[in-house]
Amino acid sequence: MVRTDATVIDSAGDAWTGRAGFIAAAIGSAVGLGNIWRFAYVAGENGGAAFLLVYAVIVVLIGLPVLLSEFVLGTRSRGDILAAFSAPGAGRWRWVGVVATLVAFLILSYYSVIAGWACRYFWAYASGTLAALPQEALPAEFERFASDPRQTVGWHALFIALAAFVVSAGVAGGIERASRLLMPLLGVIIIVLAAYAVSLPGAGGGLVFLFSPDWSALRHPQLYLAALGQAFFSLGVGIGVMVVYASYAGNDGRHASVAAAVAAGDTLFAVVAGMAVFPIVFAFGLDPAYGPALAFVTLPQVFAVMPGGWWVATAFFFLLSAAALTSAVSLLEVPVALLARRGVSRPWAALGVAALAFVVGVPSALGTGPWRELTIAGLQILDAIDFVSANLLLPVVGLAVVIYVGWRLPAQQAISASGLPHALGCAWLLVVRYVAPLAMAVFLLTPALV
Ligand code: TRP
């Protein structure tokens, strides 16, 4: 059932205060663990610079058009992801909304586990436990923490409770304000860290790794899928989060410039984070293909050797936790908004969905500890779910999104909702119709075929 407008507006106490608020919230959703934790380990496993190059091309050619497609869908839906997929005569497309909601939920379940790591590191620095450790003890310290189920599950619980709290309070005052305040601060700190990391003796290897492509890496079909998945994950597109966010914004005809700002900011953030991580990897003789814990074992090492490292570390992990919170909230908002549109009270919806996501996330939290031996295709539980979510589920659902926007929405309506001038709008629609779906299908299929 699609409710009447009156009901929708009633429960939409969660509108942004304006355009700036929408931009801040969208960047808050995009910038998160994906830019620091995930970018570092995926780029590290896929050869660095060659990956970065492919990644940048994919962000422009696929990520940005998909982001704008989600914004366009948002103008039609007022917070209801199912309504976004209900163009006349497109009944079965509602399933895309259902699947998108489930995937957002699944990602939230393990995202919260990693975010719990960030909160724990914040606490461990703030309380002084980590500051005393010598630089070379830090990788083992991470292992000790990650293998303790009380710690990983406990911090996971705490983080998801925080996310539920923010979502239950509605989004305008909370997320929007937090994003506006914290995101620039995190940006400043990551730049300071990168500048310091780059100045370390032996850092050059890290910059070469990140910026000087080893072209042979382009021969691995996995690289393209990894870059596609990372682009979707980091931008926060593919599963309708941006549909819901755009639906709280109204349409002032400037969605295209918001999309460009989000994509540019998000990518810049990841590159600078890479400049903080990889010089340390090389300066301290670590392996760039270390895996998902990479950022958590490298960055503490630079904190250990830099003057004032304790302060910087405390601030950094606080801001990283906050960035994760503004992203997790956006994932939680998709199922919660759906329930709230159907009569469940927002606080109960937030609490219920978060409790369920907590339970579903527990195996991921145990996977670095007691369940460490339980691997799927050689990956620990969290890594396996992360791989499947980002590299398969996001692009597959994203493919449905672009096909829907490109082929089911009336072209004129799509172009006018994009806010692009006519010629550019036509170009965008061409990309949405042909280029993006084709490229996505090829990247999805080649690793399976070769
Ligand atoms: N983009 C966020 C990050 O980089 C995570 C995130 C938010 C996300 N919304 C999403 C990931 C939607 C996938 C889909 O940390």
Residues whose N, C-alpha, C, O or C-beta is under 5 A from the ligand:
A	BS01	LIG	S29 A30 V31 G32 L33 G34 N35 F232 F233 S234 L235 G236 V237 V241 S327 S330 L331
